[in-house]
Amino acid sequence: MPLLYAIIGGGIGSGLRYLMTDWTHKQTAGVFPWGTLWVNLIGSCLIGILWELSERVSIAPDLRVFVLVGILGGFTTFSSYALETINLFRAGETGYAFINIITTNVLGLVLVVAGVILSKELLSFMLK
């Protein structure tokens, strides 16, 4: 059953990723993959928040798989990120490629930590 939840959640996450990257692409111009960057940063923050919550609050294992593995696994786009970065290198856009690598990785990690801290603060406030 967990596999089914991961598959369904992954479809939802992938659909959300598509909608967000498509919308972002329509709003911006140029070769930089803004949509993928935003999806990865938002997904990084959300996974930090939800992981910390799931560690501290009883959440059914199937729901955890559905959300963390399925939805967020489908939503975050590191495979797309890798492909787009390689394509930037191939297109001779070395500067954009390195900006994408540094921004996605550094801010992604920072936002996971921020999500964990935010989650701890939220739980502390709610449990008072």
N, C-alpha and C positions, 0 to 999 in steps of 0.2 A: 504493500500500500504506500509506503513512503516514496517509492519511485514514481507512482502515479501523481502524488502531490508535487513532487519536484518537476515533473513534466508539465503539469497544468500551470504551476506557478511560473515555470520558465517561459511558457507561452505568453503569459500575462506580462512578465518582465520584458520579454523581447518586443512585444507589441508597444509597451510604454517607451522602450528605448527607441524604436522606430519613429513613433510619433514625436518624441522630443528632438531627436537628431534631424528629422525632416523639417520640423518647425524652425529649428535653429539655423539650418542650412538656408532656408528661405529668408531668414532675417539678416544673415551675414553674407558677405561676399569674400572671395579669395580662396586660397588653398589650405588655410589652417582649419583643422577639423574641430571647430568649436563645439559642435553638438556632442561629439564623443568625449571631449574634455569635460563638459558640464555633466554628462551622464556619469562619468567615472567619479567626479568629485562629489556629486550628490549621493551616488551609490556608496561611496566610501564613508561619508558622514552617516548615512542611514544604517549601514551595516555596523558601524561603531555603536550607535545608539541602541539598535535592536539586539546586538550581541550582548551588550552589557545588561540590558533589561532581561534577556532570556537567561542570563546567568544568575540573576537575583530574584526573579519572579517566576513562579511555576508556570511554564508554558508547555502545552502538550507537544510531545516530540514530532507528531505529524504536522502541527502548525508551524513549528520551528523549521522543519524541512521545507514546507510550502513557501514560507516567507524568505528565509535566509538563503537556502539553496536554490529554490525555484524562482521566486520573483526577483530577488536581488542578483542571483546568479545570471538570470536572463537579462536583467536591466544593465548591470555593469558590463562594460564592453572592452575588456582588456584584449580580447582577440582582435576586435576591430581596431583598437588602439595600436596594436603591434603592426597590423597590416597597413594602416594609414601612415604610421611612422616610416615604415619601410618604403612606402610609395612616395613620401616626401623626400626621402634620400634619393630614390630613383629619379625623381623629377628635378633633382639638383637643388631642392629647397632644404639644404643642410641646417640653416639657422632655425627654420620652423620645426624641423625634425627634433633638434635638440631642445627647443623651447617646449615642445610637446612632451618629450621624455622627462625633463626636469619638473615641469609644472604638474603633470599628472602624478608622478611618483611622490614628489615632496609634499605637495598640497594634499594628495590623497592620504598619505600617512598622517599628516597633521590633522586632517578632518576626521580620521578614525579616532585619534586620541581625543579630539574635541567632542566627538559623539559619545565616547565613553565618559568623559568628564561631565558633559551635559546630562547624560543619563543618570549618573550618580547623584548629581545635584537635584534632578527632578525626583528621583526616588526618595532622597533625603527629605525633600519638601513634602512629598505626598505621604510619607510614613510618619510625619510628626503629628 
